């Protein structure tokens, strides 16, 4: 995305969160180290995988191409390991599905998600189902997060990390807000802690039925940016 707005896109969501809320949520202590399977080798996988590894979490990079997975694991360092896609999720506490939305069904089938391979696991999906460069949501109803939940038996799906560009996580601060949507309280708490681990502040928007609103927020940012408009100008008080 164009760099002119990347440093300030957080204001789109910050306006909905009070200063008191920011201070309270970011003062919580970090949780024990988690086993995180990062599926995908793109910018989002690289950015979040690196930040979480720095915070002491155990990272396994999974991809269809073991060479690509190994390359990213080496780049992340700090004990990160590479794995084929399916074994990467074995024993994971958290799975980051950092893959294009059109590939989701194929990936879930490959993981045997419908048969419970992700049951009890916190699954984060950070991608928006939008038309590239236009920002139009591609689903007639619902969200891609709800779609994943319907095809991953027992998984605790949380929508998060879908508004800011991936490179943003290298410089996030507590004033940067990540909106979350999910149904499972424990999974939401896990993701809130992981948001704090990258330096940002979590804000729970609601249940998974609110995920489309978060995806539409990301879509709006994309549409404005690719239209040559600073997204900050569309938000009162930003």
ABEGO torsion letter per residue (X at the ends): XBAAAAAAAAAAAAAABBAAAAAAAAABBBBBBBBBBBBEABAAAAAAAAAAAAAGBBBBBBBABAAAAAAAAAAAEGGBBBBBAAAAABGBABBBBBBBAAAAAAAAAAAGAAAGAABGBBBBBABBBBBBGAGBBABABEBAAAAAAAABBGBBBBBBGAABBAAAAAABBAABBBBBBBABAAAAAAAAAAAAAAGBBBBBAEBAAAAAAAAAAAAAAAAAAAAGBBAAAABBGX
